[in-house]
Amino acid sequence: MSAFTNIGRPQGIPAFNHDRRGGNHADDAEYDRLRGLAASEANMRGRCIEASKAAYARGDGALAKAKSEEAASHGRQMQMHNEAAALYVFRANNAGCAADEIDLHGLHVDEAKVYVEQRVVACMSRGDNHLHIIVGKGIHSAGHIQKLKPAIEELCRQHNFQYRTEHNEGRIYVTFPQGGAQGYPAPGPQGVAGQGPYPPQQQYYPQQQQQQQGAGAGGANWQQYNTPQNRRLIMRFLRRIFNTCLR
């Protein structure tokens, strides 16, 4: 049974080619089209940002604000196209994967991290303790340099997961705590690959903050706030501040 079934398809995103199931759909024309649209929006956003800066330097505040708003609009379109491309390629590449396997081909690094974190939570909710992560060999990357593998390995270190490269160097085998928990260990110095068992520690919940007692002033620990959800909120907040400064 596929590990990625019953997922809705947003309007405007065509179904993937089932005849190519099992291949790398990062080569699909639809994927290229969506990424191309995102790149075009990113280029136009950059031009608008430069135009806004130039207008502000000339003292034309109205034009600077208009160009800043236009840049923000292009940014939203860029994000929309990238999210559509990520969803398309992820659904395509994972249609035939097992429940303990995830294929990250075609995803950008930030996208891959989100999908991996979501899959780990799903695995742990089923009581699973491992995941095979397909990161690829960097064949489609600029200079044939692997980008996903080091990023996912760093993610594993942050969450104290054990990991190792499989016989196929484009795959990583990851193990994590078992027992049906909805979260996983918070980032910390332990858990580097090859260092044996992890010491007892709090569970890390991406969707909610776990209460802690007796850990610093006010009984709180910074780790309970260091969640993927909060990091994404911070990035959105910083982008808003940046766009505001350009107005």
Salt bridges, closest charged atoms under 4 A:
ASP27 OD1 - HIS140 ND1 3.62
ASP28 OD1 - ARG20 NH1 2.20
ASP28 OD2 - HIS25 ND1 3.03
GLU30 OE2 - ARG33 NH2 2.84
GLU41 OE1 - HIS74 ND1 2.63
GLU50 OE2 - LYS53 NZ 3.94
GLU70 OE1 - LYS67 NZ 3.41
GLU70 OE2 - HIS74 NE2 3.70
ASP100 OD2 - HIS130 NE2 2.81
ASP100 OD2 - HIS132 NE2 3.84
GLU101 OE2 - ARG171 NH1 2.81
ASP103 OD1 - HIS105 ND1 2.83
GLU111 OE1 - ARG35 NH2 2.73
GLU111 OE2 - HIS108 ND1 3.86
GLU117 OE2 - HIS159 NE2 3.31
GLU117 OE2 - ARG231 NH2 3.70
ASP128 OD2 - ARG126 NH2 3.11
GLU154 OE1 - ARG157 NH2 2.78
GLU166 OE2 - HIS132 ND1 2.59
GLU166 OE1 - ARG171 NE 2.91
